[in-house]
């Protein structure tokens, strides 16, 4: 089938920079999915995204859908003709509905008799006919939280739209979209080339824009050009540019013709914590900062202009003029804040509401301090330091710096606590309380920081569950899911000997009159459920998680060791058979009354060689693995229990469990119960995949 390249470009007002890449990806995927569903063949897909345009080029797009054979079954032959061989109403009705005569139908022979069928070939729709529909569908499905209207138009989009290019080969597909008449004319840079440019064919698209329009339409190409330009400028000052990938994406989305320029600021500002300077430059001005080989911040910044200036020094001077008052503000806030100690700010937390039913931030601090002290003692840390850190933890929220730069909470607390002469662990904990802030973020390095971070999260979890406000669906205003995962990560990765039930009970004791019944247990159940996602990210199957979860171990470190042990056991060749055997044992025991099944095996009632052999192995394994269980060495224990594979299989092959003699039957049930209980000391392996 004939093919040609296809191009669509939607020209707009400047698109939201943080949304540009997601919009481009969704636009591309929507059209690709539509083509796949329509069965149209195509080659390479090349997206383009710039501040004023979303575009997509599809190479070697087929001229039309392939023709498709169609078969529609009508009435059975027996019902299609009467005794005289004339068509019945069933046949004539079927033929009429298809616009054919009965003699144009074929006969289909099946196992259930003969049927009349209509066979034809449905001609595929042309690409020129289909593409506008697919584009409109993709645009309608874009992830736009709030669409806008403009002028007298009823069209809605994230920003006003101004032009549309839609080419198949060199031919314009003349079908209006979003009230725009398609053509082959795009627009260049708003200042360097404020005019229309003709796109002869899709293959010429980015070449015309680059050479005539001062527009780099390819997002990835523009991104790398900015990266190289920023790094090259930094090298000129023997520095290293710190390029945050999210900031790089945003700067790429702000510029069509990026030109990196270096400016500088006064060295006196380096007395201000680097994080405050970076926040000011990054969030407000979209600047990249520079450091030396030791990671120390230098008095330079790199901005990216969206044009080639005839006098770049004027652009640089303008940016230096803009950044100076912002850095001056940061320096003023820092100097002012240090005049008052953090512990003198504690009372200012009292008017700040944490949650209507759970009191103020001050109330939360008091609860967290008491809880952090208990946790610190449990993990071998200093309770007094943990309590002190918890009481100071939120005080930087009322400093001038954090009121201006909210992303510096915790960070500024650490600086101010150090300035106040607080213990080093207390100062570190003020920042570490928020760790991990996101997935794969760093964890607290001090035990004091661990205690405060865990206590702060558990206070929120128990408190909100206690007032019957757990997360529901996508609603999680207090980020409790992230809080739960943070607690699990800290306990496991820092190897802390904490029990969730105990810690949540301690947290619940700090509240009065929580309406929910037993909120600490509900929180523990919720947190254990979070383990599923935690292990899924590590590639551990849900069956392994469920096998351990069935035993409900409430110490995360112990839970993790069991999961790792079961995952290792699952790889063994004996695992499937032992899982099947445990499942069989579980089913047998489940059918018995509680009074029938016990743990004591009477050796005198053992009769068959197979049950004698199994009993001997169970006794031997009990002596071997119980010390391993006590040490938490579940991997070695399951490795040892794997030898039960053969005696268990032999037992079920040769022994009748439900013997007529009641004493013998109950003794065999006791043997199976002992066997199963050995595995249950780790997990319910009957939930693992069984051998086929």
C-alpha positions, 0 to 999 in steps of 0.5 A: 500500500502507498505511504507518505509522511504525515504532519500535524502542528497545533499552534497556541499561545505559550503553553504551561511549561511544566505541562508541555512535555506531558501534553506532548506525550499524551497527544502523541500516544493518543494518535498512535493508539488511534492508528493502532486501533484503526489498523493503519500501518505506520513507521517512526513516530516523531513528537515535537513540543515547543512553547507555542506548538504541539506537533507530531510527524508520522513516517510512512503512514499508509494511505488507508486502512486495509480492506476487511472481509466481512461475514454476517450469518443469517437464518439456518437453511432449514428456516430460510425456505418453505416446503416449496423452496420459496424464501421465508420471511426470515430470509427475505428480512435478512437479505433486505436488511443488507440491501441484497437479494437472497440469491447473493447469499452463500451457504456455510456448512457447520457441525450444527447444520447449514446456514446462509451467510452474506460475505463481502469486503469492507473497504478501508477508510482513507487516512485523510478521512480518519486523521482529523477524527483521531487528532480531535479524540487525542486533543479531547483526552489530553490531561488538562485540569482546567480548560479555557475559552477565549474571545467569542469562541466556544472552543476550549483548550489549555491555551488559545489556539491560532493556527493548524498545520495538517499535511499528508505528503504535500497535500493539506487535509482540509478538515477544521479542528478546534475552529481552525482551518488547516494549512501548510503554514506555521509561525516562527519565533515570536521576535526573531521571525514574527511571520508565517512560514510554508512547510512544503512536506512533513520532512521539511518541518523542523528544518524550516523552523530551525533555519528560517524561524529560529525555532528548535521544535524537537524538545529532546534536541533543545533540552540537550542543547541547553545542557551543553550550553550551560555546562560549557559556560560553567567550564569557562569559570572552572565551575560545575553547573548543577542541573536539576532535571526537572528545572531543565525540562521547565527551562526547555519548555520556556524557550524556542531558541535557547541561548544560555548566559552567565551572570554573577551576584555579590559574594557577600550573599554566599554567607546565606545558606546555599539552599536559600540562594538556590531556592530563590534562583531556581523557583523564581528565576529558573536559573542554574547555580554553579559550584566548585570542585568541592561542591561549594556554591560560587557567585555565578548563575546561568540563565537561558534567554529565548532569543539571540540578543545583539547586546547579551551584556544588557540581558545579563545585567537585567537578570543580575538586577532582578536577582539582587533584591531577591538574594537581599531578601534572603540575606535579610530573612536569615539575619533577622531569624537568627536574632531569636532562638528556635525554642523562643518560637515554640509558643507561636505554634499554638495558634497554627491548626494542624487539624480541627479535631487533633489540635494545633501544631504545638499540640502535635509537637508535644505528642510527637516529643513524648512518642519520639522519646519512647522510640529513641529509647527502644532503638538505643538512642537518647530520649532527651535529644529526641524529645528536644528535637521534636519540640523544636521540629516545627518552629522554623515554620514561623521563621521569615525564611520559611514563610517566604521559601516554604520548601526550606522547612527543616533545612533552615531549622537545622541551620538555626538550631546549629546557630543556637548551639543545639546538640548536633543530633538535634539540629540534624533531626530538624531536617531529617524529620522530613526524610524520606520526602519522596520515593528513593529519597535519603533516610535520616542518618542519626538515630535521633532523626529516625525517632522524630521522623517515625514519631511524626508520621505515626502521630499523623496516622494514628490521629487521623485514623482515630478521627475516622479520616483514613485515606480513601481512593485518590484522596489523601490530603495528609499524605498518609500513604507516603508517611506509612511507606516512609516509616517502613523504609526507615525501620527496615533500611536502618535496621531498627528493632521496632514493633509497629503495634507497640509504636502505634499503641504508644502514639494512641496513648498521646491522644484523648477521646479518639472516636474510632475503635482501636485506631492503632490496630487499624494503622498497623493493618494499613501499614502492613498493606503498604508492604505490597507496593514496597515489594512490588517495586523490588520485583518480589511477587504478590504471592510471597508478600501474601504468604508472609502477610498471612502470619501478620508479623508486626516488626517491619525488620522481621517482616522483611527478613521473612519476605527475603527468605520466602523469596529465596525459598521460592526459587528452590526446586522443592518449593512448588511441591512443598507449597502443594503439600502445605496446601493439602495439609491446610485443607485437611486440618481445616475440616477437623474440629479444634478438639481433634487436632493437637501438636503431640505425636504418640510415637507408639501409634506410628505404624507405616514406614512412611509416617515413621520416616516423616515423624523422624524428619519433623523431630530432627527439623524441629531441633534444627530450625527452632534456634534459627527461628529465634535468631530470625535466620529464616533463610537458613530455616527454610533451606533446612526444611526443604529436605522434608520434600521427599518424606512428605511426598512419600507420606501422602503416597503411602499413608491413609491420613483418615484411618478408621482407628480414631487414635491413629487418625488423630496421631497422623493429624497431629504429625501434619499439624507439627509439620505445618507449624514449622513452616508457619513460623516463617510464612504460610507457604501454602499460598505460594504457587504449587507444583503442577 
